[in-house]
């Protein structure tokens, strides 16, 4: 039986290049490894899509 913990996070999608960046060990990347965009303002909404915080 496969068990997924409740705190398992979905990958973050870069708003600039669209690259999906996995959350490893509960740690989110601060900068996109592909285009170096700041990801600290990216927030996951209820549908699982990421939107920048204002």
N, C-alpha and C positions, 0 to 999 in steps of 0.2 A: 504494500500500500504506500502510495506517495503522499507525503505531507508537506505542504507549503506553509511556512510560518506566516502569521498575520502581519508581521512587520517587514515582509519581503517587498522591496520597492521595485517599481517599474523603471525601465531606463529613461533617462532624460534625453529629450531631442533638442539639439542645438537650433535656436531660432534663426541663425544665419545660414548655416550650410545644410541643416537637416540631419546631421549624423546622430545616430542613437548611441548614447553613452551609458553603459551599464553602471548601476550602483553596486559596488563591491563591498561587502561587509558593512553595509549601512552608511558608507562614506560616499558622498556625492562629489564629483569633480567640480572645481571652481572655474576652470578654463577649458574650452574645447580643445582636444589634442590636434584636431585637424586645422581649424581656422583661427584658433586663439581668442575666440569670443568669450567675454565674461559670462559665466553661467550662474553667478550668485543671485541674480534677480529672477531666475527662471523658477516657476512654481507649478506643481502638478495640480490640475483641477479635478473635479469629480469624475469626468469622463476619461481621465488618463492622459489627456492632452496637456502639454505644458504651455503656460502663458507667462509673459514677463509681469512681475509685480510692479505696481505704480506707486 
